[in-house]
């Protein structure tokens, strides 16, 4: 089975742009999904199918994918963005195999 | 409204089995798989597998396959997860979730993604 790799932490000053990468060979032909999770809360979907935003997610949050790396970008970072961010994908296999990355803690300096 | 409601926290001894519940409401149960996801302290999310309410099919992640079981009582709309041979490494919050599904709407396909509130399982002697 494959593994999604994320950096354990990313730090950014308020107002700057945070970029969180997620890498795996399978991402070259499978979609990436991104979740935000704050302490004591269930994960919240931010991005699906690499670049799509669900209703209610602000435009300053975006996703991209190139080759084997998917990237979550948060522009104009705010204190409220401090959270854990998880990438997610599904291996195209039989039976299907879903997978999460190890998670990235975003620290707002 | 779609809701996944999980039972309260559990404290278990090492070597025992925990049964967690996830009560579904507000939608046609057969529309979505129910996945189980683990979040241990200091760790990321870990996918444990899914249950298909339409036919009872289960798929388990390799790391849990030997000691996890998903069942359901669809008359009450409740899905269960049993996790056996507990160790301290199983201390975690466990979530049930539909994960992402694309559904039709007047504006085309939209993404829906529903999670329970999580159940904390503490394994301690």
gemmi code that builds the backbone of each chain (N, CA, C; Angstrom):
import gemmi

chains = {
    "A": [
        ("UNK", (0.848, -1.193, 0.000), (0.000, 0.000, 0.000), (0.886, 1.247, 0.000)),
        ("UNK", (0.340, 2.364, -0.508), (1.167, 3.560, -0.609), (1.009, 4.434, 0.625)),
        ("UNK", (1.846, 5.454, 0.712), (1.862, 6.317, 1.881), (1.845, 7.755, 1.407)),
        ("UNK", (1.062, 8.603, 2.102), (1.042, 10.033, 1.830), (1.972, 10.727, 2.809)),
        ("UNK", (2.894, 11.520, 2.310), (3.911, 12.145, 3.152), (3.689, 13.646, 3.254)),
        ("UNK", (3.580, 14.141, 4.482), (3.445, 15.569, 4.764), (4.531, 15.983, 5.750)),
        ("UNK", (4.938, 17.264, 5.747), (5.858, 17.746, 6.786), (5.117, 17.811, 8.110)),
        ("UNK", (5.800, 17.531, 9.218), (5.112, 17.550, 10.514), (4.592, 18.932, 10.891)),
        ("UNK", (5.306, 19.978, 10.468), (4.883, 21.309, 10.861), (5.263, 22.346, 9.807)),
        ("UNK", (4.484, 23.412, 9.777), (4.739, 24.579, 8.938), (4.434, 25.808, 9.792)),
        ("UNK", (5.303, 26.806, 9.728), (5.085, 28.035, 10.487), (4.998, 29.211, 9.523)),
        ("UNK", (4.108, 30.140, 9.818), (3.940, 31.297, 8.954), (3.438, 32.479, 9.783)),
        ("UNK", (3.840, 33.674, 9.392), (3.386, 34.872, 10.089), (1.990, 35.258, 9.601)),
        ("UNK", (1.219, 35.928, 10.432), (-0.109, 36.376, 10.009), (-0.045, 37.220, 8.738)),
        ("UNK", (-0.999, 36.963, 7.828), (-1.045, 37.688, 6.572), (-0.219, 37.078, 5.463)),
        ("UNK", (0.694, 36.190, 5.809), (1.513, 35.536, 4.797), (0.790, 34.318, 4.224)),
        ("UNK", (1.465, 33.632, 3.298), (0.882, 32.462, 2.638), (1.523, 31.190, 3.157)),
        ("UNK", (0.679, 30.230, 3.528), (1.157, 28.922, 3.961), (0.919, 27.914, 2.842)),
        ("UNK", (1.943, 27.115, 2.592), (1.817, 26.026, 1.610), (2.178, 24.717, 2.273)),
        ("UNK", (1.269, 23.760, 2.184), (1.472, 22.457, 2.811), (1.466, 21.401, 1.723)),
        ("UNK", (2.607, 20.724, 1.520), (2.676, 19.706, 0.477), (2.303, 18.329, 0.992)),
        ("UNK", (1.879, 17.490, 0.045), (1.551, 16.088, 0.326), (2.047, 15.287, -0.865)),
        ("UNK", (2.917, 14.324, -0.605), (3.510, 13.619, -1.743), (3.250, 12.123, -1.687)),
        ("UNK", (3.061, 11.533, -2.849), (2.893, 10.081, -3.006), (2.864, 9.791, -4.494)),
        ("UNK", (3.459, 8.689, -4.884), (3.441, 8.309, -6.295), (2.010, 8.229, -6.828)),
        ("UNK", (1.099, 7.734, -5.994), (-0.282, 7.523, -6.437), (-0.992, 8.818, -6.788)),
        ("UNK", (-0.488, 9.974, -6.275), (-1.171, 11.243, -6.539), (-1.047, 11.676, -7.998)),
        ("UNK", (-0.200, 11.009, -8.734), (-0.093, 11.341, -10.155), (-1.362, 10.924, -10.910)),
        ("UNK", (-2.138, 9.980, -10.340), (-3.383, 9.592, -11.001), (-4.560, 9.425, -10.059)),
        ("UNK", (-4.440, 9.878, -8.835), (-5.549, 9.864, -7.881), (-5.726, 11.268, -7.315)),
        ("UNK", (-6.970, 11.598, -6.967), (-7.240, 12.910, -6.405), (-6.756, 13.024, -4.955)),
        ("UNK", (-6.422, 14.266, -4.578), (-6.109, 14.587, -3.187), (-7.269, 15.353, -2.572)),
        ("UNK", (-7.442, 15.140, -1.281), (-8.454, 15.822, -0.487), (-7.738, 16.393, 0.728)),
        ("UNK", (-8.253, 17.511, 1.244), (-7.618, 18.166, 2.393), (-8.639, 18.443, 3.481)),
        ("UNK", (-8.216, 18.153, 4.719), (-9.041, 18.414, 5.896), (-8.290, 19.316, 6.858)),
        ("UNK", (-9.047, 20.134, 7.557), (-8.540, 20.915, 8.684), (-9.123, 20.318, 9.962)),
        ("UNK", (-8.296, 20.204, 10.988), (-8.806, 19.705, 12.264), (-8.273, 20.551, 13.408)),
        ("UNK", (-9.192, 21.073, 14.199), (-8.838, 21.831, 15.395), (-9.080, 20.960, 16.615)),
        ("UNK", (-8.401, 21.269, 17.733), (-8.520, 20.425, 18.931), (-9.967, 20.229, 19.357)),
        ("UNK", (-10.314, 18.974, 19.626), (-11.646, 18.658, 20.108), (-12.727, 18.643, 19.053)),
        ("UNK", (-12.346, 18.842, 17.785), (-13.329, 18.885, 16.703), (-13.080, 17.768, 15.695)),
        ("UNK", (-14.131, 17.404, 14.982), (-13.975, 16.483, 13.866), (-13.313, 17.211, 12.697)),
        ("UNK", (-12.668, 16.475, 11.810), (-12.070, 17.104, 10.628), (-13.118, 17.816, 9.770)),
        ("UNK", (-12.668, 18.892, 9.111), (-13.515, 19.690, 8.228), (-12.926, 19.640, 6.826)),
        ("UNK", (-13.738, 19.278, 5.839), (-13.273, 19.197, 4.464), (-13.001, 20.589, 3.906)),
        ("UNK", (-11.794, 20.791, 3.392), (-11.407, 22.067, 2.788), (-11.345, 21.993, 1.257)),
        ("UNK", (-10.801, 20.892, 0.750), (-10.568, 20.745, -0.685), (-10.888, 19.308, -1.086)),
        ("UNK", (-11.571, 19.143, -2.223), (-11.774, 17.809, -2.772), (-11.382, 17.791, -4.248)),
        ("UNK", (-11.073, 16.627, -4.755), (-10.650, 16.449, -6.141), (-9.567, 17.464, -6.527)),
        ("UNK", (-8.535, 17.539, -5.706), (-7.330, 18.358, -5.896), (-7.551, 19.857, -5.708)),
        ("UNK", (-8.610, 20.416, -6.314), (-8.728, 21.870, -6.397), (-10.090, 22.434, -6.021)),
        ("UNK", (-11.089, 21.584, -5.813), (-12.451, 22.063, -5.597), (-12.702, 22.411, -4.129)),
        ("UNK", (-13.426, 23.505, -3.920), (-13.788, 23.927, -2.553), (-15.254, 23.625, -2.290)),
        ("UNK", (-15.555, 22.962, -1.146), (-16.973, 22.805, -0.784), (-17.585, 24.167, -0.463)),
        ("UNK", (-18.903, 24.180, -0.468), (-19.611, 25.395, -0.099), (-19.197, 25.849, 1.297)),
        ("UNK", (-18.955, 27.155, 1.431), (-18.623, 27.714, 2.720), (-17.134, 27.844, 3.006)),
        ("UNK", (-16.293, 27.238, 2.184), (-14.844, 27.359, 2.374), (-14.365, 28.600, 1.636)),
        ("UNK", (-13.635, 29.510, 2.312), (-13.258, 30.779, 1.676), (-12.272, 30.603, 0.530)),
        ("UNK", (-12.268, 31.566, -0.372), (-11.420, 31.505, -1.564), (-9.929, 31.587, -1.241)),
        ("UNK", (-9.581, 32.074, -0.054), (-8.156, 32.163, 0.291), (-7.559, 30.775, 0.548)),
        ("UNK", (-8.408, 29.781, 0.596), (-7.948, 28.396, 0.725), (-8.057, 27.733, -0.648)),
        ("UNK", (-6.944, 27.174, -1.124), (-6.953, 26.577, -2.452), (-6.083, 25.332, -2.483)),
        ("UNK", (-6.307, 24.497, -3.485), (-5.530, 23.289, -3.664), (-4.999, 23.199, -5.070)),
        ("UNK", (-3.878, 22.529, -5.201), (-3.288, 22.299, -6.510), (-2.609, 20.940, -6.491)),
        ("UNK", (-2.299, 20.460, -7.693), (-1.629, 19.170, -7.780), (-0.790, 19.137, -9.036)),
        ("UNK", (0.431, 18.652, -8.896), (1.331, 18.525, -10.031), (2.168, 17.271, -9.840)),
        ("UNK", (2.040, 16.348, -10.769), (2.786, 15.105, -10.657), (2.391, 14.339, -9.409)),
        ("UNK", (3.379, 14.088, -8.561), (3.139, 13.281, -7.359), (2.960, 14.128, -6.106)),
        ("UNK", (2.793, 15.444, -6.264), (2.667, 16.326, -5.102), (1.390, 17.147, -5.198)),
        ("UNK", (0.583, 17.071, -4.146), (-0.574, 17.938, -3.988), (-0.225, 18.986, -2.942)),
        ("UNK", (-0.746, 20.189, -3.116), (-0.404, 21.287, -2.210), (-1.658, 22.022, -1.776)),
        ("UNK", (-1.753, 22.240, -0.467), (-2.796, 23.090, 0.102), (-2.182, 24.455, 0.340)),
        ("UNK", (-2.844, 25.495, -0.158), (-2.349, 26.864, 0.009), (-3.384, 27.667, 0.776)),
        ("UNK", (-2.901, 28.340, 1.826), (-3.754, 29.232, 2.606), (-3.153, 30.625, 2.491)),
        ("UNK", (-3.875, 31.519, 1.834), (-3.406, 32.890, 1.644), (-3.921, 33.770, 2.771)),
        ("UNK", (-3.167, 34.815, 3.088), (-3.601, 35.720, 4.144), (-3.893, 34.977, 5.435)),
        ("UNK", (-2.918, 34.216, 5.902), (-3.126, 33.371, 7.088), (-3.572, 34.206, 8.283)),
        ("UNK", (-4.537, 33.645, 9.006), (-5.076, 34.285, 10.211), (-4.825, 33.388, 11.407)),
        ("UNK", (-4.933, 33.953, 12.576), (-4.720, 33.172, 13.798), (-5.653, 31.962, 13.849)),
        ("UNK", (-6.856, 32.121, 13.344), (-7.843, 31.038, 13.387), (-7.467, 29.863, 12.480)),
        ("UNK", (-6.469, 30.040, 11.614), (-6.026, 28.954, 10.736), (-5.089, 27.976, 11.433)),
        ("UNK", (-4.676, 28.332, 12.639), (-3.789, 27.424, 13.377), (-4.556, 26.143, 13.680)),
        ("UNK", (-4.040, 25.033, 13.143), (-4.758, 23.755, 13.198), (-3.871, 22.676, 12.601)),
        ("UNK", (-4.376, 21.451, 12.618), (-3.734, 20.348, 11.909), (-4.406, 20.186, 10.551)),
        ("UNK", (-3.585, 19.918, 9.540), (-4.109, 19.744, 8.190), (-3.707, 18.364, 7.684)),
        ("UNK", (-4.702, 17.649, 7.166), (-4.493, 16.273, 6.739), (-4.802, 16.121, 5.255)),
        ("UNK", (-3.873, 15.536, 4.508), (-4.210, 15.174, 3.133), (-4.754, 13.748, 3.112)),
        ("UNK", (-5.486, 13.438, 2.072), (-6.241, 12.187, 2.005), (-6.379, 11.794, 0.551)),
        ("UNK", (-6.292, 10.516, 0.299), (-6.528, 10.026, -1.052), (-6.999, 8.587, -0.974)),
        ("UNK", (-7.378, 8.049, -2.096), (-7.865, 6.676, -2.149), (-7.106, 5.940, -3.241)),
        ("UNK", (-6.519, 4.831, -2.883), (-5.788, 4.015, -3.843), (-6.779, 3.281, -4.726)),
        ("UNK", (-6.512, 3.321, -6.028), (-7.396, 2.650, -6.980), (-7.052, 1.175, -7.022)),
        ("UNK", (-7.582, 0.423, -6.073), (-7.264, -0.990, -5.963), (-8.539, -1.760, -5.635)),
        ("UNK", (-8.452, -3.057, -5.625), (-9.592, -3.915, -5.296), (-9.156, -4.890, -4.213)),
        ("UNK", (-9.608, -4.727, -2.960), (-10.572, -3.721, -2.504), (-9.944, -2.335, -2.429)),
        ("UNK", (-10.789, -1.316, -2.433), (-10.260, 0.064, -2.366), (-9.575, 0.312, -1.029)),
        ("UNK", (-8.622, 1.220, -1.029), (-7.816, 1.503, 0.152), (-7.696, 3.010, 0.310)),
        ("UNK", (-8.355, 3.537, 1.336), (-8.238, 4.962, 1.614), (-6.996, 5.196, 2.478)),
        ("UNK", (-6.464, 6.432, 2.460), (-5.224, 6.722, 3.174), (-5.219, 8.194, 3.583)),
        ("UNK", (-4.648, 8.468, 4.756), (-4.391, 9.839, 5.184), (-2.887, 10.042, 5.325)),
        ("UNK", (-2.455, 11.279, 5.129), (-1.082, 11.627, 5.438), (-0.904, 11.743, 6.949)),
        ("UNK", (0.324, 11.983, 7.375), (0.614, 12.045, 8.795), (0.136, 13.319, 9.479)),
        ("UNK", (-0.347, 14.276, 8.683), (-0.832, 15.525, 9.256), (0.271, 16.562, 9.391)),
        ("UNK", (-0.097, 17.830, 9.200), (0.822, 18.965, 9.335), (0.231, 19.970, 10.304)),
        ("UNK", (0.969, 20.313, 11.330), (0.533, 21.340, 12.277), (0.930, 22.697, 11.716)),
        ("UNK", (-0.044, 23.557, 11.463), (0.229, 24.917, 11.018), (0.282, 25.819, 12.234)),
        ("UNK", (1.439, 26.437, 12.438), (1.617, 27.387, 13.526), (1.611, 28.797, 12.950)),
        ("UNK", (0.781, 29.664, 13.513), (0.726, 31.067, 13.105), (1.553, 31.857, 14.115)),
        ("UNK", (2.666, 32.412, 13.644), (3.638, 33.034, 14.541), (3.123, 34.326, 15.167)),
    ],
    "B": [
        ("UNK", (-31.533, 17.028, 8.463), (-30.080, 17.165, 8.365), (-29.418, 15.821, 8.618)),
        ("UNK", (-28.358, 15.556, 7.854), (-27.582, 14.340, 8.063), (-26.825, 14.442, 9.380)),
        ("UNK", (-26.917, 13.403, 10.184), (-26.186, 13.373, 11.448), (-25.580, 11.989, 11.673)),
        ("UNK", (-24.357, 11.974, 12.184), (-23.708, 10.768, 12.660), (-23.399, 11.033, 14.131)),
        ("UNK", (-24.041, 10.308, 15.025), (-23.902, 10.568, 16.452), (-23.244, 9.363, 17.117)),
        ("UNK", (-22.133, 9.636, 17.781), (-21.367, 8.576, 18.421), (-21.589, 8.578, 19.926)),
        ("UNK", (-21.397, 7.425, 20.539), (-21.583, 7.282, 21.979), (-20.413, 7.930, 22.731)),
        ("UNK", (-20.558, 8.000, 24.051), (-19.585, 8.666, 24.890), (-18.310, 7.878, 25.095)),
        ("UNK", (-17.399, 8.477, 25.833), (-16.060, 7.938, 26.025), (-16.078, 6.574, 26.710)),
        ("UNK", (-15.013, 5.798, 26.411), (-14.853, 4.462, 26.987), (-13.475, 4.366, 27.631)),
        ("UNK", (-13.416, 3.650, 28.762), (-12.145, 3.300, 29.398), (-12.082, 1.777, 29.431)),
        ("UNK", (-11.018, 1.211, 28.860), (-10.921, -0.249, 28.747), (-9.568, -0.729, 29.254)),
        ("UNK", (-9.549, -1.979, 29.696), (-8.302, -2.611, 30.153), (-7.583, -3.214, 28.941)),
        ("UNK", (-6.257, -3.304, 29.012), (-5.509, -3.963, 27.937), (-5.988, -5.394, 27.732)),
        ("UNK", (-6.044, -5.793, 26.454), (-6.446, -7.153, 26.121), (-7.934, -7.330, 25.911)),
        ("UNK", (-8.714, -6.326, 26.258), (-10.166, -6.440, 26.099), (-10.610, -5.887, 24.744)),
        ("UNK", (-11.935, -5.916, 24.525), (-12.537, -5.445, 23.274), (-13.451, -4.263, 23.558)),
        ("UNK", (-13.410, -3.272, 22.684), (-14.320, -2.137, 22.798), (-15.282, -2.160, 21.622)),
        ("UNK", (-16.550, -1.829, 21.906), (-17.546, -1.693, 20.846), (-17.989, -0.229, 20.798)),
        ("UNK", (-17.814, 0.395, 19.653), (-18.225, 1.779, 19.463), (-19.423, 1.834, 18.530)),
        ("UNK", (-20.294, 2.816, 18.765), (-21.489, 2.929, 17.937), (-21.521, 4.260, 17.192)),
        ("UNK", (-22.258, 4.246, 16.086), (-22.405, 5.428, 15.233), (-23.841, 5.401, 14.701)),
        ("UNK", (-24.678, 6.302, 15.236), (-26.083, 6.302, 14.841), (-26.301, 7.287, 13.700)),
        ("UNK", (-26.872, 6.797, 12.622), (-27.085, 7.575, 11.414), (-28.507, 8.115, 11.383)),
        ("UNK", (-28.656, 9.322, 10.873), (-30.000, 9.869, 10.708), (-30.001, 10.951, 9.643)),
        ("UNK", (-31.177, 11.215, 9.099), (-31.351, 12.328, 8.174), (-31.088, 12.010, 6.724)),
        ("UNK", (-30.871, 10.745, 6.402), (-30.621, 10.401, 4.997), (-30.895, 8.916, 4.782)),
        ("UNK", (-30.889, 8.515, 3.506), (-31.045, 7.112, 3.154), (-29.728, 6.381, 3.426)),
        ("UNK", (-29.730, 5.486, 4.400), (-28.490, 4.886, 4.896), (-27.655, 4.217, 3.813)),
        ("UNK", (-28.312, 3.694, 2.779), (-27.549, 2.946, 1.781), (-26.774, 3.874, 0.840)),
        ("UNK", (-26.954, 5.189, 0.983), (-26.318, 6.122, 0.052), (-24.808, 6.231, 0.240)),
        ("UNK", (-24.311, 6.027, 1.475), (-22.893, 6.266, 1.752), (-22.275, 5.119, 2.526)),
        ("UNK", (-21.036, 4.764, 2.179), (-20.251, 3.911, 3.054), (-20.065, 4.631, 4.391)),
        ("UNK", (-19.871, 3.842, 5.448), (-19.472, 4.405, 6.738), (-18.038, 3.955, 7.016)),
        ("UNK", (-17.151, 4.945, 7.076), (-15.739, 4.707, 7.356), (-15.475, 4.934, 8.833)),
        ("UNK", (-14.435, 4.276, 9.344), (-13.947, 4.528, 10.702), (-12.515, 5.039, 10.607)),
        ("UNK", (-12.228, 6.089, 11.412), (-10.939, 6.776, 11.358), (-10.429, 6.964, 12.780)),
        ("UNK", (-9.165, 6.676, 12.989), (-8.524, 6.794, 14.305), (-7.654, 8.046, 14.363)),
        ("UNK", (-7.716, 8.764, 15.496), (-6.773, 9.869, 15.737), (-6.176, 9.663, 17.128)),
        ("UNK", (-4.959, 9.147, 17.153), (-4.255, 8.946, 18.416), (-3.531, 10.227, 18.802)),
        ("UNK", (-3.251, 10.429, 20.082), (-2.553, 11.648, 20.527), (-1.217, 11.808, 19.818)),
        ("UNK", (-0.995, 12.994, 19.256), (0.268, 13.275, 18.596), (0.445, 12.618, 17.239)),
        ("UNK", (-0.584, 11.959, 16.759), (-0.512, 11.265, 15.471), (-1.525, 11.852, 14.499)),
        ("UNK", (-1.404, 11.431, 13.222), (-2.353, 11.867, 12.224), (-3.580, 10.972, 12.179)),
        ("UNK", (-4.470, 11.268, 11.242), (-5.644, 10.431, 11.032), (-5.217, 9.110, 10.395)),
        ("UNK", (-5.868, 8.031, 10.817), (-5.587, 6.712, 10.250), (-6.898, 6.080, 9.823)),
        ("UNK", (-6.989, 5.705, 8.562), (-8.186, 5.060, 8.048), (-8.190, 3.600, 8.475)),
        ("UNK", (-9.324, 3.158, 9.044), (-9.406, 1.794, 9.569), (-10.195, 0.861, 8.662)),
        ("UNK", (-11.063, 1.430, 7.831), (-11.859, 0.601, 6.943), (-13.257, 1.173, 6.764)),
        ("UNK", (-14.105, 0.449, 6.037), (-15.468, 0.923, 5.861), (-16.471, -0.216, 5.880)),
        ("UNK", (-17.725, 0.192, 6.137), (-18.882, -0.699, 6.116), (-19.853, -0.177, 5.068)),
        ("UNK", (-20.367, -1.057, 4.216), (-21.339, -0.665, 3.202), (-22.731, -1.034, 3.698)),
        ("UNK", (-23.552, -0.048, 4.085), (-24.886, -0.354, 4.617), (-25.812, -1.004, 3.602)),
        ("UNK", (-25.490, -0.918, 2.320), (-26.388, -1.484, 1.318), (-26.341, -3.003, 1.324)),
        ("UNK", (-25.151, -3.565, 1.470), (-25.039, -5.021, 1.403), (-24.230, -5.637, 2.539)),
        ("UNK", (-23.804, -4.811, 3.496), (-23.045, -5.331, 4.635), (-21.589, -5.624, 4.345)),
        ("UNK", (-21.127, -5.252, 3.152), (-19.722, -5.494, 2.803), (-18.806, -4.686, 3.721)),
        ("UNK", (-17.682, -5.302, 4.092), (-16.689, -4.604, 4.902), (-15.328, -4.687, 4.219)),
        ("UNK", (-14.558, -3.617, 4.360), (-13.159, -3.583, 3.937), (-12.365, -3.036, 5.105)),
        ("UNK", (-11.322, -3.744, 5.492), (-10.515, -3.349, 6.637), (-9.118, -2.965, 6.178)),
        ("UNK", (-8.573, -1.913, 6.796), (-7.183, -1.549, 6.538), (-6.263, -2.652, 7.045)),
        ("UNK", (-5.172, -2.812, 6.360), (-4.249, -3.915, 6.661), (-3.797, -3.899, 8.127)),
        ("UNK", (-3.549, -2.710, 8.672), (-3.018, -2.614, 10.034), (-4.021, -3.043, 11.102)),
        ("UNK", (-5.306, -3.092, 10.756), (-6.335, -3.416, 11.745), (-7.074, -4.712, 11.422)),
        ("UNK", (-6.791, -5.293, 10.275), (-7.608, -6.376, 9.740), (-7.790, -7.542, 10.705)),
        ("UNK", (-6.753, -7.827, 11.481), (-6.794, -9.015, 12.345), (-7.678, -8.831, 13.568)),
        ("UNK", (-8.020, -7.582, 13.912), (-8.719, -7.420, 15.199), (-9.847, -6.389, 15.158)),
        ("UNK", (-10.292, -5.984, 13.986), (-11.402, -5.038, 13.892), (-12.567, -5.693, 13.162)),
        ("UNK", (-13.789, -5.282, 13.530), (-14.987, -5.805, 12.880), (-16.049, -4.715, 12.841)),
        ("UNK", (-16.680, -4.567, 11.687), (-17.771, -3.601, 11.531), (-19.063, -4.362, 11.333)),
        ("UNK", (-20.098, -3.973, 12.091), (-21.422, -4.565, 11.940), (-22.453, -3.449, 11.990)),
        ("UNK", (-23.713, -3.819, 11.837), (-24.753, -2.792, 11.860), (-26.092, -3.388, 12.237)),
        ("UNK", (-26.937, -2.548, 12.797), (-28.359, -2.819, 12.998), (-29.079, -1.745, 12.194)),
        ("UNK", (-29.410, -2.092, 10.958), (-29.937, -1.043, 10.098), (-31.381, -0.705, 10.451)),
        ("UNK", (-32.035, -1.536, 11.250), (-33.391, -1.187, 11.703), (-33.352, 0.049, 12.592)),
        ("UNK", (-32.230, 0.236, 13.298), (-32.078, 1.419, 14.138), (-31.115, 2.431, 13.513)),
        ("UNK", (-30.534, 2.086, 12.367), (-29.600, 2.991, 11.701), (-28.295, 3.147, 12.450)),
        ("UNK", (-27.826, 2.089, 13.097), (-26.610, 2.168, 13.895), (-25.550, 1.223, 13.341)),
        ("UNK", (-24.352, 1.764, 13.172), (-23.196, 0.987, 12.744), (-22.262, 0.841, 13.945)),
        ("UNK", (-21.657, -0.330, 14.066), (-20.779, -0.616, 15.204), (-19.371, -0.966, 14.723)),
        ("UNK", (-18.394, -0.620, 15.553), (-17.028, -1.077, 15.346), (-16.549, -1.784, 16.611)),
        ("UNK", (-16.084, -3.004, 16.465), (-15.435, -3.735, 17.549), (-13.942, -3.754, 17.286)),
        ("UNK", (-13.164, -3.375, 18.304), (-11.704, -3.414, 18.209), (-11.209, -4.276, 19.363)),
        ("UNK", (-10.537, -5.378, 19.019), (-10.141, -6.374, 20.015), (-8.664, -6.241, 20.397)),
        ("UNK", (-8.290, -6.988, 21.414), (-6.888, -7.079, 21.875), (-6.293, -5.693, 22.087)),
        ("UNK", (-7.012, -4.859, 22.816), (-6.603, -3.464, 22.996), (-5.262, -3.348, 23.719)),
        ("UNK", (-4.466, -2.379, 23.274), (-3.232, -1.989, 23.956), (-3.257, -0.479, 24.143)),
        ("UNK", (-2.262, 0.028, 24.861), (-2.196, 1.475, 25.093), (-2.091, 2.241, 23.772)),
        ("UNK", (-1.565, 1.595, 22.748), (-1.439, 2.254, 21.436), (-2.794, 2.519, 20.792)),
        ("UNK", (-3.835, 1.871, 21.300), (-5.180, 2.082, 20.767), (-5.890, 3.250, 21.441)),
        ("UNK", (-5.269, 3.865, 22.436), (-5.836, 5.062, 23.050), (-5.914, 6.152, 21.994)),
        ("UNK", (-7.127, 6.594, 21.707), (-7.338, 7.488, 20.566), (-8.789, 7.948, 20.549)),
        ("UNK", (-9.049, 8.936, 19.703), (-10.421, 9.289, 19.341), (-10.750, 8.546, 18.056)),
        ("UNK", (-11.918, 7.926, 18.037), (-12.369, 7.169, 16.869), (-13.580, 7.882, 16.274)),
        ("UNK", (-13.509, 8.123, 14.967), (-14.581, 8.793, 14.261), (-15.238, 7.847, 13.267)),
        ("UNK", (-16.556, 7.949, 13.131), (-17.227, 7.395, 11.973), (-17.477, 8.553, 11.001)),
        ("UNK", (-17.457, 8.254, 9.714), (-17.572, 9.312, 8.710), (-18.025, 8.729, 7.387)),
        ("UNK", (-18.708, 9.543, 6.600), (-19.051, 9.113, 5.242), (-17.893, 9.371, 4.281)),
        ("UNK", (-16.953, 10.222, 4.661), (-15.947, 10.783, 3.766), (-16.655, 11.448, 2.571)),
        ("UNK", (-15.914, 11.840, 1.559), (-16.467, 12.697, 0.509), (-17.295, 11.902, -0.483)),
        ("UNK", (-18.491, 12.400, -0.749), (-19.343, 11.890, -1.808), (-19.828, 13.065, -2.644)),
        ("UNK", (-19.990, 12.843, -3.934), (-20.527, 13.867, -4.819), (-21.998, 13.563, -5.053)),
        ("UNK", (-22.856, 14.541, -4.744), (-24.295, 14.337, -4.890), (-24.852, 15.377, -5.849)),
        ("UNK", (-25.955, 15.022, -6.474), (-26.570, 15.938, -7.430), (-27.330, 17.028, -6.698)),
        ("UNK", (-27.256, 18.239, -7.253), (-28.003, 19.368, -6.725), (-28.460, 20.206, -7.911)),
        ("UNK", (-29.341, 21.195, -7.679), (-29.759, 22.054, -8.796), (-28.585, 22.744, -9.469)),
        ("UNK", (-27.461, 22.890, -8.741), (-26.279, 23.566, -9.295), (-25.234, 22.581, -9.799)),
        ("UNK", (-25.632, 21.327, -9.991), (-24.687, 20.306, -10.442), (-24.227, 19.452, -9.280)),
        ("UNK", (-23.071, 18.822, -9.421), (-22.558, 17.952, -8.364), (-21.946, 18.790, -7.238)),
        ("UNK", (-22.281, 18.433, -6.007), (-21.670, 19.088, -4.853), (-21.075, 18.024, -3.946)),
        ("UNK", (-20.049, 18.415, -3.210), (-19.385, 17.484, -2.300), (-20.044, 17.541, -0.933)),
        ("UNK", (-20.321, 16.369, -0.378), (-20.802, 16.266, 0.991), (-19.855, 15.352, 1.755)),
        ("UNK", (-19.722, 15.607, 3.035), (-18.732, 14.911, 3.860), (-19.191, 15.032, 5.300)),
        ("UNK", (-19.578, 13.926, 5.905), (-20.168, 13.960, 7.235), (-19.343, 13.124, 8.213)),
        ("UNK", (-19.171, 13.665, 9.415), (-18.395, 12.997, 10.456), (-19.190, 12.961, 11.752)),
        ("UNK", (-19.000, 11.894, 12.530), (-19.464, 11.898, 13.894), (-18.572, 12.801, 14.743)),
        ("UNK", (-18.967, 12.981, 15.983), (-18.221, 13.893, 16.862), (-17.002, 13.212, 17.487)),
        ("UNK", (-16.896, 11.898, 17.283), (-15.751, 11.161, 17.811), (-16.029, 10.562, 19.189)),
        ("UNK", (-15.400, 9.424, 19.455), (-15.459, 8.767, 20.766), (-14.041, 8.537, 21.253)),
        ("UNK", (-13.730, 9.042, 22.436), (-12.416, 8.831, 23.036), (-12.386, 7.459, 23.698)),
        ("UNK", (-11.409, 6.660, 23.316), (-11.164, 5.372, 23.952), (-9.829, 5.454, 24.674)),
        ("UNK", (-9.851, 5.203, 25.965), (-8.630, 5.199, 26.767), (-8.366, 3.768, 27.210)),
        ("UNK", (-7.188, 3.263, 26.887), (-6.804, 1.905, 27.279), (-5.771, 2.023, 28.387)),
        ("UNK", (-6.138, 1.538, 29.569), (-5.257, 1.684, 30.723), (-5.528, 0.569, 31.725)),
        ("UNK", (-4.449, 0.091, 32.328), (-4.614, -0.938, 33.354), (-4.948, -0.314, 34.703)),
    ],
}
model = gemmi.Model(1)
for chain_id, residues in chains.items():
    chain = gemmi.Chain(chain_id)
    for i, (resn, *xyz) in enumerate(residues, 1):
        res = gemmi.Residue()
        res.name, res.seqid = resn, gemmi.SeqId(i, " ")
        for name, pos in zip(("N", "CA", "C"), xyz):
            atom = gemmi.Atom()
            atom.name, atom.element = name, gemmi.Element(name[0])
            atom.pos, atom.b_iso = gemmi.Position(*pos), 0.0
            res.add_atom(atom)
        chain.add_residue(res)
    model.add_chain(chain)
structure = gemmi.Structure()
structure.add_model(model)
structure.setup_entities()
